Amino acid sequence: MPKRTLTEISGLILLHLKDGPQKKTWIMRNLKVDNRTLNRCLDTLAKYGLITISDKQIEITEKGLNFVNIYKEFIQLLDRNSNKKQREG
């Protein structure tokens, strides 16, 4: 399995939070990331106002939800272009 970038992990965090607030340990287990990596991603997401972090849970903001929609479109675009190149190549 190729190593995921912090951007990919951050996108996955937002996708998971879209379904509702989560605890940090739940995110860490489900995304299979270590505490240090998760903290880096969460700090960046909070810095840009995409999530809020309280003592008990992490929640996506309205800005974060908007970002998730754009992120999903971006991933779909990349997948379509990748599939197109495979058919041509």
N, CA, C and O of each residue as an XYZ file, in Angstrom:
356
protein
N       0.849     -1.177      0.000
C       0.000      0.000      0.000
C       0.896      1.242      0.000
O       1.768      1.376      0.858
N       0.684      2.149     -0.956
C       1.517      3.354     -0.990
C       1.235      4.251      0.217
O       0.123      4.300      0.742
N       2.268      4.946      0.626
C       2.138      5.852      1.766
C       1.210      7.009      1.391
O       1.335      7.593      0.315
N       0.281      7.331      2.289
C      -0.648      8.432      2.050
C      -0.017      9.751      2.468
O       0.756      9.815      3.424
N      -0.360     10.791      1.738
C       0.127     12.126      2.083
C      -0.750     12.704      3.194
O      -1.839     12.203      3.473
N      -0.251     13.763      3.815
C      -1.044     14.442      4.845
C      -2.323     15.020      4.237
O      -3.360     15.076      4.897
N      -2.242     15.447      2.983
C      -3.428     15.972      2.298
C      -4.475     14.884      2.130
O      -5.659     15.119      2.369
N      -4.045     13.689      1.719
C      -4.991     12.578      1.573
C      -5.626     12.206      2.903
O      -6.833     11.978      2.979
N      -4.817     12.144      3.945
C      -5.331     11.799      5.275
C      -6.308     12.871      5.749
O      -7.357     12.554      6.310
N      -5.968     14.134      5.524
C      -6.856     15.225      5.919
C      -8.188     15.139      5.186
O      -9.243     15.357      5.782
N      -8.142     14.825      3.903
C      -9.376     14.652      3.128
C     -10.219     13.518      3.667
O     -11.440     13.636      3.763
N      -9.569     12.413      4.022
C     -10.299     11.271      4.589
C     -10.925     11.622      5.942
O     -12.039     11.194      6.247
N     -10.214     12.390      6.735
C     -10.762     12.822      8.023
C     -12.053     13.603      7.793
O     -13.072     13.340      8.431
N     -11.998     14.555      6.882
C     -13.188     15.364      6.599
C     -14.325     14.509      6.063
O     -15.481     14.713      6.436
N     -14.017     13.563      5.201
C     -15.062     12.677      4.670
C     -15.731     11.889      5.784
O     -16.949     11.707      5.771
N     -14.950     11.422      6.748
C     -15.515     10.673      7.873
C     -16.333     11.573      8.800
O     -17.361     11.153      9.331
N     -15.877     12.801      8.992
C     -16.593     13.715      9.886
C     -17.892     14.218      9.281
O     -18.763     14.715      9.995
N     -18.022     14.094      7.982
C     -19.237     14.527      7.285
C     -20.467     13.804      7.831
O     -21.572     14.346      7.809
N     -20.275     12.598      8.313
C     -21.379     11.795      8.841
C     -21.690     12.100     10.301
O     -22.632     11.540     10.862
N     -20.907     12.984     10.924
C     -21.158     13.359     12.307
C     -19.876     13.449     13.101
O     -18.837     12.950     12.668
N     -19.938     14.086     14.268
C     -18.746     14.247     15.116
C     -18.158     12.890     15.499
O     -18.879     11.903     15.651
N     -16.835     12.863     15.653
C     -16.140     11.627     16.009
C     -15.110     11.901     17.093
O     -14.664     13.033     17.283
N     -14.747     10.851     17.792
C     -13.664     10.940     18.761
C     -12.342     10.725     18.034
O     -12.277     10.051     17.006
N     -11.307     11.309     18.590
C      -9.978     11.210     17.988
C      -9.533      9.749     17.844
O      -8.978      9.366     16.814
N      -9.775      8.944     18.870
C      -9.346      7.538     18.812
C     -10.068      6.783     17.704
O      -9.483      5.905     17.071
N     -11.336      7.115     17.463
C     -12.098      6.463     16.396
C     -11.464      6.784     15.043
O     -11.283      5.898     14.207
N     -11.131      8.053     14.836
C     -10.515      8.463     13.575
C      -9.169      7.769     13.399
O      -8.857      7.260     12.322
N      -8.384      7.755     14.456
C      -7.057      7.149     14.400
C      -7.143      5.662     14.025
O      -6.385      5.187     13.180
N      -8.057      4.944     14.648
C      -8.221      3.523     14.370
C      -8.743      3.268     12.961
O      -8.221      2.415     12.243
N      -9.772      4.008     12.571
C     -10.403      3.757     11.282
C      -9.546      4.171     10.091
O      -9.619      3.553      9.028
N      -8.744      5.199     10.260
C      -7.877      5.631      9.163
C      -6.482      5.011      9.258
O      -5.651      5.188      8.368
N      -6.239      4.280     10.353
C      -4.956      3.612     10.573
C      -3.787      4.595     10.473
O      -2.850      4.404      9.698
N      -3.877      5.653     11.285
C      -2.798      6.639     11.366
C      -2.319      6.736     12.807
O      -3.070      6.473     13.747
N      -1.060      7.115     12.962
C      -0.535      7.265     14.317
C      -0.950      8.613     14.896
O      -1.425      9.497     14.183
N      -0.763      8.744     16.183
C      -1.201      9.934     16.914
C      -0.526     11.203     16.391
O      -1.177     12.238     16.250
N       0.752     11.127     16.109
C       1.503     12.303     15.640
C       0.967     12.798     14.294
O       0.754     13.996     14.109
N       0.750     11.875     13.363
C       0.233     12.237     12.045
C      -1.168     12.812     12.166
O      -1.491     13.822     11.540
N      -1.997     12.165     12.973
C      -3.367     12.644     13.148
C      -3.374     14.056     13.739
O      -4.132     14.913     13.285
N      -2.546     14.296     14.736
C      -2.487     15.630     15.351
C      -2.071     16.694     14.345
O      -2.618     17.797     14.351
N      -1.115     16.378     13.487
C      -0.674     17.331     12.464
C      -1.827     17.682     11.531
O      -2.044     18.852     11.215
N      -2.563     16.667     11.094
C      -3.689     16.888     10.182
C      -4.799     17.678     10.875
O      -5.339     18.627     10.307
N      -5.133     17.286     12.098
C      -6.193     17.965     12.829
C      -5.838     19.426     13.098
O      -6.689     20.308     12.986
N      -4.583     19.673     13.450
C      -4.151     21.055     13.695
C      -4.310     21.908     12.440
O      -4.767     23.049     12.515
N      -3.936     21.361     11.297
C      -4.053     22.102     10.033
C      -5.507     22.343      9.680
O      -5.873     23.452      9.290
N      -6.345     21.319      9.810
C      -7.767     21.466      9.497
C      -8.425     22.502     10.412
O      -9.249     23.297      9.961
N      -8.059     22.490     11.693
C      -8.619     23.460     12.645
C      -8.113     24.868     12.338
O      -8.864     25.839     12.436
N      -6.850     24.972     11.972
C      -6.257     26.267     11.651
C      -7.021     26.956     10.515
O      -7.195     28.175     10.533
N      -7.470     26.186      9.541
C      -8.194     26.742      8.401
C      -9.704     26.766      8.594
O     -10.446     27.102      7.670
N     -10.159     26.411      9.792
C     -11.578     26.502     10.113
C     -12.443     25.424      9.494
O     -13.651     25.605      9.336
N     -11.825     24.288      9.137
C     -12.588     23.198      8.519
C     -13.181     22.254      9.562
O     -14.137     21.533      9.279
N     -12.609     22.261     10.772
C     -13.117     21.440     11.873
C     -13.031     22.238     13.171
O     -12.322     23.240     13.265
N     -13.774     21.763     14.161
C     -13.616     22.255     15.526
C     -13.252     21.073     16.399
O     -13.732     19.958     16.190
N     -12.409     21.323     17.367
C     -11.946     20.265     18.268
C     -12.317     20.645     19.689
O     -11.927     21.701     20.186
N     -13.081     19.762     20.342
C     -13.397     19.968     21.755
C     -12.709     18.859     22.545
O     -12.002     18.030     21.973
N     -12.914     18.846     23.839
C     -12.275     17.825     24.672
C     -12.702     16.415     24.295
O     -11.914     15.474     24.398
N     -13.937     16.268     23.861
C     -14.469     14.927     23.647
C     -14.618     14.524     22.182
O     -14.607     13.334     21.868
N     -14.758     15.500     21.280
C     -14.997     15.109     19.895
C     -14.505     16.147     18.898
O     -14.185     17.286     19.239
N     -14.460     15.699     17.655
C     -14.037     16.542     16.544
C     -15.224     16.650     15.605
O     -15.868     15.652     15.283
N     -15.510     17.872     15.168
C     -16.697     18.108     14.354
C     -16.325     18.945     13.131
O     -15.499     19.853     13.215
N     -16.936     18.631     12.013
C     -16.704     19.383     10.782
C     -17.536     20.664     10.814
O     -18.646     20.676     11.345
N     -17.001     21.728     10.250
C     -17.714     23.007     10.180
C     -18.418     23.120      8.827
O     -18.251     22.270      7.952
N     -19.193     24.165      8.677
C     -19.856     24.421      7.390
C     -18.815     24.605      6.289
O     -18.976     24.106      5.175
N     -17.763     25.318      6.614
C     -16.662     25.501      5.658
C     -16.039     24.154      5.294
O     -15.684     23.917      4.140
N     -15.913     23.286      6.279
C     -15.388     21.941      6.043
C     -16.291     21.125      5.134
O     -15.812     20.402      4.260
N     -17.596     21.243      5.339
C     -18.546     20.531      4.473
C     -18.449     21.009      3.031
O     -18.503     20.204      2.101
N     -18.306     22.313      2.844
C     -18.120     22.847      1.496
C     -16.832     22.307      0.879
O     -16.798     21.954     -0.300
N     -15.786     22.247      1.678
C     -14.510     21.730      1.199
C     -14.636     20.261      0.789
O     -14.083     19.850     -0.231
N     -15.360     19.473      1.579
C     -15.544     18.052      1.269
C     -16.191     17.885     -0.095
O     -15.774     17.026     -0.871
N     -17.198     18.685     -0.400
C     -17.854     18.571     -1.704
C     -16.884     18.864     -2.843
O     -16.881     18.167     -3.858
N     -16.072     19.882     -2.676
C     -15.070     20.210     -3.701
C     -14.023     19.104     -3.789
O     -13.602     18.730     -4.884
N     -13.606     18.585     -2.648
C     -12.610     17.507     -2.595
C     -13.115     16.263     -3.320
O     -12.373     15.643     -4.082
N     -14.370     15.900     -3.086
C     -14.946     14.726     -3.754
C     -14.974     14.917     -5.269
O     -14.667     13.987     -6.015
N     -15.339     16.111     -5.727
C     -15.336     16.398     -7.162
C     -13.926     16.292     -7.729
O     -13.734     15.770     -8.828
N     -12.954     16.778     -6.994
C     -11.567     16.724     -7.421
C     -11.104     15.268     -7.566
O     -10.476     14.915     -8.565
N     -11.408     14.435     -6.588
C     -11.029     13.025     -6.629
C     -11.699     12.330     -7.816
O     -11.058     11.542     -8.511
N     -12.969     12.612     -8.050
C     -13.671     12.024     -9.192
C     -13.024     12.445    -10.503
O     -12.890     11.629    -11.415
N     -12.628     13.691    -10.606
C     -11.959     14.188    -11.800
C     -10.635     13.463    -12.018
O     -10.319     13.064    -13.139
N      -9.870     13.296    -10.957
C      -8.610     12.568    -11.065
C      -8.841     11.128    -11.493
O      -8.107     10.605    -12.332
N      -9.854     10.482    -10.926
C     -10.162      9.095    -11.284
C     -10.562      8.980    -12.752
O     -10.132      8.060    -13.446
N     -11.388      9.919    -13.223
C     -11.812      9.894    -14.629
C     -10.620     10.065    -15.562
O     -10.505      9.355    -16.562
N      -9.737     10.997    -15.241
C      -8.556     11.222    -16.074
C      -7.623     10.024    -16.048
O      -7.030      9.677    -17.069
N      -7.489      9.394    -14.894
C      -6.646      8.213    -14.774
C      -7.203      7.070    -15.609
O      -6.450      6.394    -16.310
N      -8.513      6.845    -15.546
C      -9.142      5.785    -16.327
C      -9.021      6.055    -17.825
O      -8.808      5.130    -18.608
N      -9.155      7.307    -18.223
C      -9.056      7.693    -19.626
C      -7.648      7.408    -20.150
O      -7.496      6.882    -21.252
N      -6.625      7.747    -19.378
C      -5.243      7.508    -19.788
C      -4.943      6.010    -19.881
O      -4.190      5.584    -20.756
N      -5.524      5.214    -18.989
C      -5.313      3.775    -19.033
C      -5.916      3.183    -20.303
O      -5.332      2.279    -20.901
N      -7.068      3.680    -20.716
C      -7.687      3.165    -21.944
C      -6.892      3.576    -23.173
O      -6.817      2.822    -24.142
N      -6.294      4.771    -23.144
C      -5.529      5.272    -24.270
C      -4.151      4.638    -24.353
O      -3.593      4.489    -25.440
N      -3.604      4.265    -23.204
C      -2.231      3.781    -23.126
C      -2.121      2.358    -23.384
O      -1.020      1.808    -23.352
